Amino acid sequence: MVSHRSLFIQTPSCESPEEEEEAEEEEEEEEVEEKEEEKEETNRFISAKA
């Protein structure tokens, strides 16, 4: 799976440095949320097995 960041880096950007920073921060927040969701799903799966 290709991460959003590598796509973002490869895409030529017309954004200002400030906008790029904001976009990167948003992507990082999304990644953290995805990891938290995966943890919750794993915990649910473990609970269901127990």
BATORMAR-555031 format. One record per residue (C-alpha): residue number from 1; residue in three letters; x, y, z. Coordinates in nm, 2 decimals, padded with zeros to 4 digits. Each point is the difference from the previous one (the first is absolute). Layout:
// BATORMAR-555031
<atom NUM 'ALA' <X Y Z>> ...
This chain:
// BATORMAR-555031
<atom 1 'MET' <00.00 00.00 00.00>> <atom 2 'VAL' <00.13 00.34 -00.09>> <atom 3 'SER' <-00.02 00.26 00.28>> <atom 4 'HIS' <-00.16 00.33 -00.05>> <atom 5 'ARG' <00.33 00.18 00.08>> <atom 6 'SER' <00.19 -00.16 -00.29>> <atom 7 'LEU' <-00.28 00.10 -00.24>> <atom 8 'PHE' <00.01 00.35 00.15>> <atom 9 'ILE' <00.37 00.03 -00.04>> <atom 10 'GLN' <-00.01 -00.12 -00.37>> <atom 11 'THR' <-00.28 00.24 -00.09>> <atom 12 'PRO' <00.13 00.34 -00.13>> <atom 13 'SER' <-00.14 00.26 00.23>> <atom 14 'CYS' <-00.11 00.36 -00.06>> <atom 15 'GLU' <-00.07 00.05 00.37>> <atom 16 'SER' <00.18 00.24 00.22>> <atom 17 'PRO' <00.23 -00.15 00.27>> <atom 18 'GLU' <-00.26 00.08 00.27>> <atom 19 'GLU' <-00.27 -00.19 -00.19>> <atom 20 'GLU' <00.23 -00.29 -00.05>> <atom 21 'GLU' <00.07 -00.01 00.37>> <atom 22 'GLU' <-00.37 00.00 00.08>> <atom 23 'ALA' <-00.06 -00.28 -00.25>> <atom 24 'GLU' <00.28 -00.21 00.16>> <atom 25 'GLU' <-00.14 00.06 00.35>> <atom 26 'GLU' <-00.35 -00.11 -00.12>> <atom 27 'GLU' <00.15 -00.31 -00.15>> <atom 28 'GLU' <00.18 -00.09 00.32>> <atom 29 'GLU' <-00.32 00.05 00.20>> <atom 30 'GLU' <-00.18 -00.24 -00.24>> <atom 31 'GLU' <00.28 -00.26 00.04>> <atom 32 'VAL' <-00.03 00.02 00.38>> <atom 33 'GLU' <-00.38 -00.04 -00.02>> <atom 34 'GLU' <00.04 -00.30 -00.24>> <atom 35 'LYS' <00.24 -00.17 00.24>> <atom 36 'GLU' <-00.24 00.06 00.30>> <atom 37 'GLU' <-00.28 -00.15 -00.20>> <atom 38 'GLU' <00.21 -00.30 -00.08>> <atom 39 'LYS' <00.08 -00.05 00.37>> <atom 40 'GLU' <-00.37 00.02 00.09>> <atom 41 'GLU' <-00.08 -00.26 -00.27>> <atom 42 'THR' <00.28 -00.23 00.13>> <atom 43 'ASN' <-00.13 00.04 00.36>> <atom 44 'ARG' <-00.35 -00.08 -00.11>> <atom 45 'PHE' <00.12 -00.31 -00.18>> <atom 46 'ILE' <00.20 -00.11 00.30>> <atom 47 'SER' <-00.30 00.06 00.23>> <atom 48 'ALA' <-00.23 -00.20 -00.24>> <atom 49 'LYS' <00.24 -00.29 00.00>> <atom 50 'ALA' <00.03 -00.01 00.39>> 
